[in-house]
Amino acid sequence: MAEIIPIRPWRYNHELSQRIDELASPLFDVVTEKQRAALYQNPYNSIHLSVPKPPYAADRAGLLLEEWKQKGVILQDKLPAIYVYYQYFKVQGIAKEFCRKGFICHIRTYDWNEGVILRHENTIPKSVNDRIELLEKIELHASATHGLYTDGSFTLEKYMDEAIQSPLYETEDYQGVRDVLAAIHDKGVIQQFLDFIEPKTIILADGHHRYEGSLYYKHKQQEQNPLHTGKEGYNYHLMYLTNTEADDLKILPTHRLIQGIANFDEETILKKLEEDFIIKPIDDADTINEVIVGKPWAFGLIFRENAYKIRLKPESLPKIKWHFPDVVKALDLTVMHYFVIEKALGIPGKDQRASENITFDRSFSDCLNKVIQGKAQLAIITNEVSIEDIKKVCASGYTMPQKSTYFYPKVIGGFLFSTIKENEFSTPVYSPF
């Protein structure tokens, strides 16, 4: 049972929302230092709540939030609603404009073992801790995580298509994506959403760190509240839900950068890889992402002077000693993390989640440049992960390595802020919900 409810969020006042493009911000795990520096210059930008400026970042956000409420910078909606959120975008090499359709609501924060919300990748501990500290201070979800439900009949899209004709906001974001937000207040239509999602299983596409922060916060509040009923705000999480069956669900590859390994030697690494991989030198490193595209268990390796395409020998797959089901062992990313990162580079699987030797970059050109400039010792170029692979992994009960997927486009922050503070979360007496 996936319980969702409408939300009564805080949103920028009418005067400020006329300039919503100046107030929106990227999510905490993709915003760059350069973007942060620029966004911090605007005292009302949503970055101050989603990725507050250090030192004492969480405390700073808490004080600022109360100031914004008192001064009317943000106002709480009078009625609960389902918020429809469409993202119009293009993908390189394809002329068609895509539109990812979805809606934003509160969803009960389920424990992983309940099998209602399924994770598909591991998290990085430090990032989870940062999200917990912030949630404790502000009692507010500054941005929605991204969840997936499956519906081949496209039942809810007709209601969303109707609502989006009367948008509240429309802007072009930092990705070049056109973001449009609308609201559904009709009681009967909202109930259709609640009833339809109830029997569904939700796959967590993006926002694992924020969701785990909500889980921790829920458990802590439950322990401290002897009158816990399960209806308190801390039991809920803000989520953007989209349909896996739509053709606008795009997943981009996330490449690995390796740095700081002592006695790093290209020849030694290649020698270790020879046993399990077919290795082919590539003359033009800037084409290696095209060389490997669509080929299973194929990766690009970019060193300072040389580049190689490597592809696992099928007979080597059974060598994986990690205790995973076959469907997880057969994933490109499992192959990469086991044979390349553990066996060849010497970083054990148990240490990879927190390893400072591994960073992640979606941009192929960034990876290439960082290696050439000496900012990284090696770039491991990967293929994208399919939604079918994600479904299979979730069904197995296991997870992919951290940063396995990059769902595109990213949801942006700033359109609304979802409170879980009890006196603000409680449904007004005039509301049917």
C-alpha positions as a Markdown table, in Angstrom:
| # | Residue | x | y | z |
|---|---|---|---|---|
| 1 | Met | 0.0 | 0.0 | 0.0 |
| 2 | Ala | 1.6 | 3.3 | -1.1 |
| 3 | Glu | -0.2 | 6.0 | 0.8 |
| 4 | Ile | 0.0 | 9.4 | -0.8 |
| 5 | Ile | -1.8 | 12.6 | 0.3 |
| 6 | Pro | -2.0 | 16.1 | -1.1 |
| 7 | Ile | 0.2 | 18.9 | 0.2 |
| 8 | Arg | -0.2 | 22.4 | 1.5 |
| 9 | Pro | 3.2 | 23.8 | 0.7 |
| 10 | Trp | 4.8 | 27.1 | 1.4 |
| 11 | Arg | 5.4 | 29.1 | -1.9 |
| 12 | Tyr | 7.0 | 32.4 | -2.7 |
| 13 | Asn | 4.6 | 35.4 | -2.4 |
| 14 | His | 3.0 | 36.7 | -5.6 |
| 15 | Glu | 5.4 | 39.5 | -6.2 |
| 16 | Leu | 8.5 | 37.2 | -5.9 |
| 17 | Ser | 7.0 | 34.4 | -7.9 |
| 18 | Gln | 6.8 | 36.6 | -10.9 |
| 19 | Arg | 10.6 | 36.1 | -11.0 |
| 20 | Ile | 10.5 | 32.4 | -10.2 |
| 21 | Asp | 13.4 | 31.7 | -12.6 |
| 22 | Glu | 15.7 | 33.8 | -10.3 |
| 23 | Leu | 14.5 | 31.7 | -7.3 |
| 24 | Ala | 14.8 | 28.2 | -8.6 |
| 25 | Ser | 17.9 | 26.1 | -7.9 |
| 26 | Pro | 19.5 | 22.7 | -8.8 |
| 27 | Leu | 19.3 | 19.8 | -6.3 |
| 28 | Phe | 21.9 | 19.5 | -3.6 |
| 29 | Asp | 23.8 | 16.6 | -5.2 |
| 30 | Val | 24.2 | 18.2 | -8.6 |
| 31 | Val | 24.7 | 21.9 | -7.9 |
| 32 | Thr | 28.3 | 23.0 | -8.7 |
| 33 | Glu | 30.4 | 25.3 | -6.5 |
| 34 | Lys | 30.2 | 27.9 | -9.2 |
| 35 | Gln | 26.4 | 27.7 | -9.3 |
| 36 | Arg | 26.2 | 27.9 | -5.6 |
| 37 | Ala | 28.3 | 31.0 | -5.4 |
| 38 | Ala | 26.1 | 32.7 | -8.0 |
| 39 | Leu | 22.8 | 31.7 | -6.4 |
| 40 | Tyr | 23.9 | 32.7 | -2.9 |
| 41 | Gln | 24.0 | 36.3 | -4.2 |
| 42 | Asn | 20.2 | 36.3 | -4.3 |
| 43 | Pro | 19.0 | 36.5 | -0.7 |
| 44 | Tyr | 15.7 | 34.9 | -1.6 |
| 45 | Asn | 16.9 | 32.0 | -3.8 |
| 46 | Ser | 15.8 | 28.6 | -2.7 |
| 47 | Ile | 19.4 | 27.4 | -2.5 |
| 48 | His | 19.5 | 29.0 | 1.0 |
| 49 | Leu | 17.1 | 26.3 | 2.2 |
| 50 | Ser | 18.1 | 23.3 | 0.1 |
| 51 | Val | 21.9 | 23.7 | 0.2 |
| 52 | Pro | 22.5 | 26.4 | 2.9 |
| 53 | Lys | 25.8 | 28.2 | 3.1 |
| 54 | Pro | 28.4 | 27.0 | 5.6 |
| 55 | Pro | 29.5 | 27.3 | 8.4 |
| 56 | Tyr | 26.5 | 26.2 | 10.6 |
| 57 | Ala | 24.6 | 25.6 | 7.4 |
| 58 | Ala | 21.5 | 23.9 | 9.0 |
| 59 | Asp | 21.2 | 26.5 | 11.7 |
| 60 | Arg | 21.5 | 29.2 | 9.2 |
| 61 | Ala | 18.7 | 27.7 | 7.1 |
| 62 | Gly | 16.4 | 27.3 | 10.2 |
| 63 | Leu | 16.8 | 31.0 | 11.1 |
| 64 | Leu | 16.3 | 32.1 | 7.5 |
| 65 | Leu | 13.1 | 30.0 | 7.1 |
| 66 | Glu | 11.5 | 31.6 | 10.1 |
| 67 | Glu | 12.4 | 35.0 | 8.9 |
| 68 | Trp | 10.9 | 34.3 | 5.4 |
| 69 | Lys | 7.7 | 33.1 | 7.1 |
| 70 | Gln | 7.4 | 36.1 | 9.3 |
| 71 | Lys | 8.1 | 38.6 | 6.6 |
| 72 | Gly | 5.8 | 37.0 | 4.1 |
| 73 | Val | 8.6 | 36.0 | 1.7 |
| 74 | Ile | 6.8 | 32.6 | 1.5 |
| 75 | Leu | 3.2 | 32.0 | 2.2 |
| 76 | Gln | 1.5 | 28.7 | 3.0 |
| 77 | Asp | -1.3 | 27.5 | 0.6 |
| 78 | Lys | -4.8 | 27.6 | 2.1 |
| 79 | Leu | -5.9 | 24.3 | 0.4 |
| 80 | Pro | -4.1 | 21.0 | -0.1 |
| 81 | Ala | -3.4 | 20.1 | -3.7 |
| 82 | Ile | -1.7 | 17.6 | -6.0 |
| 83 | Tyr | 0.9 | 19.6 | -7.9 |
| 84 | Val | 1.4 | 18.7 | -11.5 |
| 85 | Tyr | 4.9 | 19.1 | -12.8 |
| 86 | Tyr | 5.9 | 18.8 | -16.4 |
| 87 | Gln | 9.5 | 19.1 | -17.8 |
| 88 | Tyr | 9.9 | 19.8 | -21.5 |
| 89 | Phe | 13.4 | 18.9 | -22.8 |
| 90 | Lys | 15.5 | 17.6 | -25.7 |
| 91 | Val | 18.3 | 15.0 | -25.7 |
| 92 | Gln | 21.4 | 15.4 | -27.8 |
| 93 | Gly | 21.1 | 13.8 | -31.2 |
| 94 | Ile | 17.3 | 13.6 | -31.1 |
| 95 | Ala | 15.1 | 16.3 | -32.7 |
| 96 | Lys | 12.0 | 15.4 | -30.8 |
| 97 | Glu | 11.0 | 17.5 | -27.7 |
| 98 | Phe | 10.2 | 15.2 | -24.8 |
| 99 | Cys | 7.8 | 16.0 | -21.9 |
| 100 | Arg | 8.2 | 14.1 | -18.6 |
| 101 | Lys | 4.8 | 14.2 | -16.9 |
| 102 | Gly | 4.5 | 13.8 | -13.2 |
| 103 | Phe | 3.0 | 15.1 | -10.0 |
| 104 | Ile | 4.2 | 16.1 | -6.5 |
| 105 | Cys | 2.6 | 14.9 | -3.3 |
| 106 | His | 3.4 | 13.6 | 0.2 |
| 107 | Ile | 4.1 | 9.9 | 0.4 |
| 108 | Arg | 4.3 | 7.9 | 3.7 |
| 109 | Thr | 8.0 | 7.3 | 4.5 |
| 110 | Tyr | 8.1 | 3.5 | 4.3 |
| 111 | Asp | 11.0 | 1.4 | 5.7 |
| 112 | Trp | 12.8 | -0.5 | 3.0 |
| 113 | Asn | 11.8 | -3.9 | 4.4 |
| 114 | Glu | 8.1 | -3.0 | 3.9 |
| 115 | Gly | 8.6 | -3.4 | 0.1 |
| 116 | Val | 6.5 | -0.4 | -0.8 |
| 117 | Ile | 9.3 | 2.0 | -1.8 |
| 118 | Leu | 12.2 | 0.2 | -3.5 |
| 119 | Arg | 15.7 | 1.6 | -3.7 |
| 120 | His | 17.9 | 0.7 | -6.7 |
| 121 | Glu | 21.3 | 2.1 | -5.6 |
| 122 | Asn | 23.5 | 2.6 | -2.5 |
| 123 | Thr | 24.1 | 5.9 | -0.8 |
| 124 | Ile | 27.1 | 7.8 | 0.4 |
| 125 | Pro | 27.0 | 8.1 | 4.3 |
| 126 | Lys | 28.2 | 11.7 | 4.6 |
| 127 | Ser | 25.5 | 12.9 | 2.2 |
| 128 | Val | 22.8 | 11.2 | 4.2 |
| 129 | Asn | 24.0 | 12.8 | 7.4 |
| 130 | Asp | 23.9 | 16.3 | 5.9 |
| 131 | Arg | 20.3 | 15.7 | 4.8 |
| 132 | Ile | 19.3 | 14.5 | 8.3 |
| 133 | Glu | 20.8 | 17.5 | 10.0 |
| 134 | Leu | 19.0 | 19.9 | 7.7 |
| 135 | Leu | 15.7 | 18.2 | 8.0 |
| 136 | Glu | 15.9 | 18.3 | 11.8 |
| 137 | Lys | 16.5 | 22.1 | 11.8 |
| 138 | Ile | 13.9 | 23.2 | 9.2 |
| 139 | Glu | 11.2 | 20.5 | 9.3 |
| 140 | Leu | 10.7 | 21.1 | 5.7 |
| 141 | His | 11.3 | 19.3 | 2.4 |
| 142 | Ala | 13.0 | 21.9 | 0.2 |
| 143 | Ser | 12.9 | 19.7 | -2.9 |
| 144 | Ala | 11.1 | 16.6 | -4.0 |
| 145 | Thr | 12.7 | 13.2 | -4.6 |
| 146 | His | 11.8 | 11.3 | -7.8 |
| 147 | Gly | 9.7 | 8.1 | -7.6 |
| 148 | Leu | 8.5 | 5.8 | -10.3 |
| 149 | Tyr | 5.2 | 4.0 | -10.6 |
| 150 | Thr | 4.1 | 1.7 | -13.5 |
| 151 | Asp | 0.9 | 2.2 | -15.4 |
| 152 | Gly | 0.6 | 1.1 | -19.1 |
| 153 | Ser | -3.0 | 2.6 | -19.3 |
| 154 | Phe | -1.8 | 6.1 | -18.5 |
| 155 | Thr | -4.8 | 6.7 | -16.2 |
| 156 | Leu | -3.6 | 9.8 | -14.4 |
| 157 | Glu | -2.2 | 11.6 | -17.4 |
| 158 | Lys | -5.5 | 12.9 | -18.6 |
| 159 | Tyr | -6.0 | 14.8 | -15.3 |
| 160 | Met | -2.5 | 16.2 | -15.4 |
| 161 | Asp | -2.8 | 17.3 | -19.1 |
| 162 | Glu | -6.0 | 19.2 | -18.1 |
| 163 | Ala | -4.4 | 20.9 | -15.1 |
| 164 | Ile | -1.2 | 21.9 | -16.9 |
| 165 | Gln | -3.3 | 24.2 | -19.2 |
| 166 | Ser | -3.5 | 26.6 | -16.2 |
| 167 | Pro | 0.1 | 26.8 | -15.0 |
| 168 | Leu | 1.2 | 28.6 | -11.8 |
| 169 | Tyr | 4.8 | 28.8 | -12.9 |
| 170 | Glu | 6.7 | 28.4 | -16.1 |
| 171 | Thr | 10.4 | 28.9 | -16.5 |
| 172 | Glu | 13.6 | 27.6 | -18.2 |
| 173 | Asp | 16.1 | 26.2 | -15.8 |
| 174 | Tyr | 19.9 | 25.7 | -15.7 |
| 175 | Gln | 19.6 | 22.5 | -17.8 |
| 176 | Gly | 17.8 | 24.3 | -20.6 |
| 177 | Val | 14.6 | 22.5 | -19.5 |
| 178 | Arg | 11.2 | 24.2 | -19.5 |
| 179 | Asp | 9.6 | 23.5 | -16.1 |
| 180 | Val | 5.8 | 24.0 | -15.7 |
| 181 | Leu | 3.9 | 23.7 | -12.4 |
| 182 | Ala | 0.1 | 23.5 | -11.9 |
| 183 | Ala | -2.2 | 22.5 | -9.1 |
| 184 | Ile | -5.2 | 20.2 | -8.8 |
| 185 | His | -7.6 | 21.2 | -5.9 |
| 186 | Asp | -10.6 | 19.2 | -7.0 |
| 187 | Lys | -11.5 | 16.7 | -4.2 |
| 188 | Gly | -12.8 | 14.0 | -6.6 |
| 189 | Val | -9.7 | 14.2 | -8.9 |
| 190 | Ile | -7.3 | 14.2 | -6.0 |
| 191 | Gln | -9.0 | 11.1 | -4.6 |
| 192 | Gln | -8.5 | 9.4 | -8.0 |
| 193 | Phe | -4.8 | 9.9 | -7.6 |
| 194 | Leu | -4.8 | 8.6 | -4.0 |
| 195 | Asp | -6.8 | 5.5 | -4.9 |
| 196 | Phe | -4.8 | 4.8 | -8.0 |
| 197 | Ile | -1.4 | 4.9 | -6.4 |
| 198 | Glu | -2.4 | 3.0 | -3.3 |
| 199 | Pro | -1.8 | -0.5 | -4.6 |
| 200 | Lys | 1.4 | 0.5 | -6.5 |
| 201 | Thr | 5.0 | -0.3 | -5.6 |
| 202 | Ile | 7.3 | 2.8 | -6.0 |
| 203 | Ile | 10.8 | 2.7 | -7.3 |
| 204 | Leu | 13.0 | 5.5 | -5.9 |
| 205 | Ala | 14.7 | 7.0 | -9.0 |
| 206 | Asp | 16.4 | 10.0 | -7.5 |
| 207 | Gly | 16.9 | 11.3 | -4.0 |
| 208 | His | 18.1 | 8.2 | -2.1 |
| 209 | His | 20.1 | 10.4 | 0.4 |
| 210 | Arg | 17.1 | 12.7 | 1.1 |
| 211 | Tyr | 14.8 | 9.7 | 1.5 |
| 212 | Glu | 17.1 | 8.0 | 3.9 |
| 213 | Gly | 17.3 | 11.3 | 5.8 |
| 214 | Ser | 13.5 | 11.2 | 6.1 |
| 215 | Leu | 13.6 | 7.6 | 7.3 |
| 216 | Tyr | 16.1 | 8.4 | 10.1 |
| 217 | Tyr | 14.1 | 11.5 | 11.1 |
| 218 | Lys | 10.9 | 9.5 | 11.3 |
| 219 | His | 12.3 | 6.8 | 13.5 |
| 220 | Lys | 13.9 | 9.4 | 15.8 |
| 221 | Gln | 10.6 | 11.3 | 16.2 |
| 222 | Gln | 8.7 | 8.1 | 16.8 |
| 223 | Glu | 11.0 | 7.2 | 19.6 |
| 224 | Gln | 10.5 | 10.6 | 21.2 |
| 225 | Asn | 6.8 | 10.8 | 20.8 |
| 226 | Pro | 4.8 | 8.5 | 23.3 |
| 227 | Leu | 1.6 | 9.6 | 21.6 |
| 228 | His | 2.7 | 8.7 | 18.1 |
| 229 | Thr | -0.3 | 8.0 | 15.8 |
| 230 | Gly | 1.4 | 7.6 | 12.4 |
| 231 | Lys | -0.4 | 10.7 | 11.0 |
| 232 | Glu | 2.2 | 13.2 | 12.1 |
| 233 | Gly | 4.1 | 15.2 | 9.5 |
| 234 | Tyr | 7.4 | 13.4 | 10.2 |
| 235 | Asn | 5.8 | 10.3 | 8.8 |
| 236 | Tyr | 5.7 | 11.8 | 5.3 |
| 237 | His | 8.1 | 12.6 | 2.5 |
| 238 | Leu | 7.9 | 14.9 | -0.5 |
| 239 | Met | 8.0 | 13.0 | -3.8 |
| 240 | Tyr | 7.6 | 13.7 | -7.6 |
| 241 | Leu | 6.0 | 10.6 | -9.2 |
| 242 | Thr | 6.3 | 9.7 | -12.9 |
| 243 | Asn | 5.2 | 6.7 | -15.0 |
| 244 | Thr | 7.9 | 4.2 | -16.1 |
| 245 | Glu | 5.9 | 3.4 | -19.2 |
| 246 | Ala | 6.2 | 6.8 | -20.7 |
| 247 | Asp | 8.9 | 7.3 | -23.4 |
| 248 | Asp | 10.1 | 10.5 | -21.7 |
| 249 | Leu | 12.0 | 8.7 | -18.9 |
| 250 | Lys | 15.7 | 9.3 | -19.7 |
| 251 | Ile | 18.6 | 7.8 | -17.8 |
| 252 | Leu | 22.1 | 9.2 | -18.6 |
| 253 | Pro | 25.3 | 7.3 | -17.7 |
| 254 | Thr | 27.4 | 8.4 | -14.7 |
| 255 | His | 31.1 | 8.0 | -15.2 |
| 256 | Arg | 33.8 | 7.3 | -12.5 |
| 257 | Leu | 36.9 | 9.4 | -11.9 |
| 258 | Ile | 39.8 | 7.9 | -10.0 |
| 259 | Gln | 42.3 | 10.0 | -8.2 |
| 260 | Gly | 44.8 | 9.9 | -5.3 |
| 261 | Ile | 45.8 | 6.2 | -5.7 |
| 262 | Ala | 49.4 | 5.7 | -4.5 |
| 263 | Asn | 51.9 | 4.1 | -7.0 |
| 264 | Phe | 49.3 | 4.5 | -9.8 |
| 265 | Asp | 50.7 | 2.8 | -12.9 |
| 266 | Glu | 48.9 | 2.4 | -16.2 |
| 267 | Glu | 50.8 | -0.6 | -17.4 |
| 268 | Thr | 50.2 | -2.5 | -14.1 |
| 269 | Ile | 46.5 | -1.8 | -14.3 |
| 270 | Leu | 46.2 | -3.0 | -17.8 |
| 271 | Lys | 48.2 | -6.2 | -16.9 |
| 272 | Lys | 45.7 | -6.9 | -14.2 |
| 273 | Leu | 42.8 | -6.4 | -16.6 |
| 274 | Glu | 44.1 | -8.6 | -19.3 |
| 275 | Glu | 42.9 | -11.8 | -17.6 |
| 276 | Asp | 39.3 | -10.8 | -17.8 |
| 277 | Phe | 38.9 | -8.2 | -20.5 |
| 278 | Ile | 39.5 | -7.8 | -24.2 |
| 279 | Ile | 41.5 | -4.6 | -24.4 |
| 280 | Lys | 41.7 | -2.4 | -27.5 |
| 281 | Pro | 43.6 | 0.9 | -27.7 |
| 282 | Ile | 41.6 | 3.8 | -29.0 |
| 283 | Asp | 43.5 | 6.5 | -30.9 |
| 284 | Asp | 41.0 | 9.3 | -30.3 |
| 285 | Ala | 40.0 | 9.4 | -26.6 |
| 286 | Asp | 37.2 | 11.9 | -27.4 |
| 287 | Thr | 35.2 | 9.2 | -29.3 |
| 288 | Ile | 35.4 | 6.4 | -26.7 |
| 289 | Asn | 31.9 | 7.0 | -25.4 |
| 290 | Glu | 30.6 | 6.4 | -28.9 |
| 291 | Val | 32.8 | 3.3 | -29.3 |
| 292 | Ile | 31.3 | 1.5 | -26.3 |
| 293 | Val | 27.7 | 2.6 | -26.7 |
| 294 | Gly | 25.2 | -0.2 | -26.5 |
| 295 | Lys | 27.8 | -2.9 | -25.9 |
| 296 | Pro | 27.3 | -5.0 | -22.7 |
| 297 | Trp | 30.2 | -5.1 | -20.2 |
| 298 | Ala | 32.1 | -2.5 | -22.3 |
| 299 | Phe | 33.9 | 0.5 | -20.8 |
| 300 | Gly | 36.2 | 3.2 | -21.8 |
| 301 | Leu | 39.4 | 3.8 | -19.9 |
| 302 | Ile | 41.0 | 7.3 | -20.3 |
| 303 | Phe | 44.6 | 7.7 | -18.9 |
| 304 | Arg | 46.7 | 10.9 | -19.3 |
| 305 | Glu | 48.3 | 9.7 | -22.5 |
| 306 | Asn | 46.3 | 6.8 | -23.7 |
| 307 | Ala | 42.7 | 5.5 | -24.0 |
| 308 | Tyr | 41.3 | 2.0 | -24.2 |
| 309 | Lys | 38.1 | 0.2 | -24.8 |
| 310 | Ile | 37.8 | -2.9 | -22.6 |
| 311 | Arg | 35.1 | -5.5 | -22.7 |
| 312 | Leu | 34.6 | -8.4 | -20.3 |
| 313 | Lys | 35.2 | -11.9 | -21.5 |
| 314 | Pro | 31.9 | -13.7 | -20.9 |
| 315 | Glu | 33.6 | -16.6 | -19.3 |
| 316 | Ser | 34.9 | -14.2 | -16.6 |
| 317 | Leu | 31.5 | -13.2 | -15.3 |
| 318 | Pro | 31.1 | -16.2 | -12.9 |
| 319 | Lys | 34.3 | -15.1 | -11.2 |
| 320 | Ile | 32.4 | -12.3 | -9.3 |
| 321 | Lys | 32.6 | -13.3 | -5.7 |
| 322 | Trp | 30.2 | -10.7 | -4.3 |
| 323 | His | 27.1 | -12.4 | -2.9 |
| 324 | Phe | 24.6 | -11.0 | -5.4 |
| 325 | Pro | 21.9 | -12.7 | -7.4 |
| 326 | Asp | 22.8 | -13.3 | -11.1 |
| 327 | Val | 20.7 | -10.3 | -12.3 |
| 328 | Val | 22.8 | -7.9 | -10.3 |
| 329 | Lys | 26.1 | -9.6 | -11.1 |
| 330 | Ala | 25.3 | -9.2 | -14.9 |
| 331 | Leu | 25.0 | -5.5 | -14.6 |
| 332 | Asp | 27.6 | -3.3 | -16.4 |
| 333 | Leu | 28.1 | -1.4 | -13.2 |
| 334 | Thr | 28.7 | -4.5 | -11.0 |
| 335 | Val | 31.2 | -5.7 | -13.6 |
| 336 | Met | 33.0 | -2.3 | -13.5 |
| 337 | His | 33.1 | -2.0 | -9.7 |
| 338 | Tyr | 34.3 | -5.6 | -9.2 |
| 339 | Phe | 36.8 | -6.2 | -12.0 |
| 340 | Val | 38.1 | -2.7 | -12.6 |
| 341 | Ile | 37.8 | -0.8 | -9.3 |
| 342 | Glu | 38.3 | -3.7 | -6.8 |
| 343 | Lys | 40.5 | -6.2 | -8.7 |
| 344 | Ala | 42.6 | -3.8 | -10.9 |
| 345 | Leu | 42.7 | -0.6 | -8.8 |
| 346 | Gly | 42.7 | -2.3 | -5.4 |
| 347 | Ile | 39.7 | -0.5 | -3.8 |
| 348 | Pro | 37.7 | -3.2 | -2.0 |
| 349 | Gly | 33.9 | -3.2 | -2.6 |
| 350 | Lys | 33.2 | -2.6 | 1.0 |
| 351 | Asp | 35.2 | 0.6 | 1.0 |
| 352 | Gln | 33.9 | 2.0 | -2.3 |
| 353 | Arg | 30.9 | 3.8 | -1.0 |
| 354 | Ala | 33.0 | 6.1 | 1.2 |
| 355 | Ser | 36.2 | 6.1 | -0.9 |
| 356 | Glu | 37.8 | 9.5 | -1.5 |
| 357 | Asn | 39.5 | 7.9 | -4.5 |
| 358 | Ile | 36.2 | 7.7 | -6.5 |
| 359 | Thr | 34.2 | 10.6 | -7.7 |
| 360 | Phe | 31.3 | 10.7 | -10.2 |
| 361 | Asp | 30.7 | 12.9 | -13.3 |
| 362 | Arg | 27.9 | 12.8 | -15.8 |
| 363 | Ser | 29.8 | 14.8 | -18.4 |
| 364 | Phe | 32.0 | 12.8 | -20.7 |
| 365 | Ser | 33.9 | 16.0 | -21.8 |
| 366 | Asp | 34.5 | 16.9 | -18.1 |
| 367 | Cys | 36.0 | 13.4 | -17.5 |
| 368 | Leu | 38.3 | 13.7 | -20.5 |
| 369 | Asn | 39.5 | 17.2 | -19.5 |
| 370 | Lys | 40.1 | 16.3 | -15.9 |
| 371 | Val | 42.4 | 13.4 | -16.9 |
| 372 | Ile | 44.2 | 15.5 | -19.4 |
| 373 | Gln | 44.7 | 18.3 | -16.9 |
| 374 | Gly | 46.0 | 15.9 | -14.3 |
| 375 | Lys | 43.0 | 16.4 | -11.9 |
| 376 | Ala | 42.2 | 12.7 | -12.2 |
| 377 | Gln | 44.4 | 9.7 | -12.8 |
| 378 | Leu | 41.8 | 7.7 | -14.7 |
| 379 | Ala | 38.3 | 8.1 | -16.1 |
| 380 | Ile | 36.1 | 5.0 | -16.4 |
| 381 | Ile | 33.4 | 5.7 | -19.1 |
| 382 | Thr | 30.2 | 3.7 | -18.8 |
| 383 | Asn | 27.0 | 3.1 | -20.7 |
| 384 | Glu | 23.5 | 4.2 | -19.5 |
| 385 | Val | 21.4 | 1.9 | -17.3 |
| 386 | Ser | 18.0 | 0.9 | -18.7 |
| 387 | Ile | 14.8 | 1.2 | -16.7 |
| 388 | Glu | 14.3 | -2.6 | -17.2 |
| 389 | Asp | 17.6 | -3.2 | -15.4 |
| 390 | Ile | 16.5 | -1.0 | -12.6 |
| 391 | Lys | 13.2 | -2.9 | -12.2 |
| 392 | Lys | 15.0 | -6.2 | -12.2 |
| 393 | Val | 17.4 | -5.1 | -9.5 |
| 394 | Cys | 14.6 | -3.7 | -7.3 |
| 395 | Ala | 12.7 | -7.0 | -7.7 |
| 396 | Ser | 15.7 | -8.9 | -6.5 |
| 397 | Gly | 15.9 | -6.9 | -3.3 |
| 398 | Tyr | 19.4 | -5.8 | -3.9 |
| 399 | Thr | 20.9 | -2.5 | -5.0 |
| 400 | Met | 23.2 | -1.1 | -7.6 |
| 401 | Pro | 26.5 | 0.6 | -6.7 |
| 402 | Gln | 26.2 | 4.3 | -5.6 |
| 403 | Lys | 25.6 | 6.9 | -8.4 |
| 404 | Ser | 24.5 | 4.2 | -10.8 |
| 405 | Thr | 21.9 | 6.3 | -12.6 |
| 406 | Tyr | 21.3 | 9.9 | -13.6 |
| 407 | Phe | 17.7 | 10.5 | -14.4 |
| 408 | Tyr | 17.3 | 13.4 | -16.8 |
| 409 | Pro | 16.2 | 16.0 | -16.4 |
| 410 | Lys | 16.7 | 16.7 | -12.7 |
| 411 | Val | 13.8 | 18.1 | -10.7 |
| 412 | Ile | 14.5 | 21.7 | -9.7 |
| 413 | Gly | 14.0 | 23.3 | -6.3 |
| 414 | Gly | 12.2 | 26.5 | -5.5 |
| 415 | Phe | 8.7 | 25.9 | -6.8 |
| 416 | Leu | 7.4 | 24.8 | -3.5 |
| 417 | Phe | 8.5 | 23.9 | 0.1 |
| 418 | Ser | 6.7 | 21.1 | 1.8 |
| 419 | Thr | 6.3 | 21.5 | 5.6 |
| 420 | Ile | 6.3 | 18.6 | 8.0 |
| 421 | Lys | 6.1 | 20.9 | 11.1 |
| 422 | Glu | 3.0 | 19.6 | 13.0 |
| 423 | Asn | 1.1 | 22.9 | 13.3 |
| 424 | Glu | 1.6 | 23.6 | 9.6 |
| 425 | Phe | 1.2 | 20.0 | 8.4 |
| 426 | Ser | -2.2 | 19.3 | 10.0 |
| 427 | Thr | -5.1 | 19.5 | 7.5 |
| 428 | Pro | -7.3 | 22.5 | 8.1 |
| 429 | Val | -10.9 | 21.8 | 9.2 |
| 430 | Tyr | -12.3 | 23.2 | 6.0 |
| 431 | Ser | -10.3 | 20.6 | 3.9 |
| 432 | Pro | -11.8 | 17.2 | 3.0 |
| 433 | Phe | -8.3 | 15.6 | 3.4 |
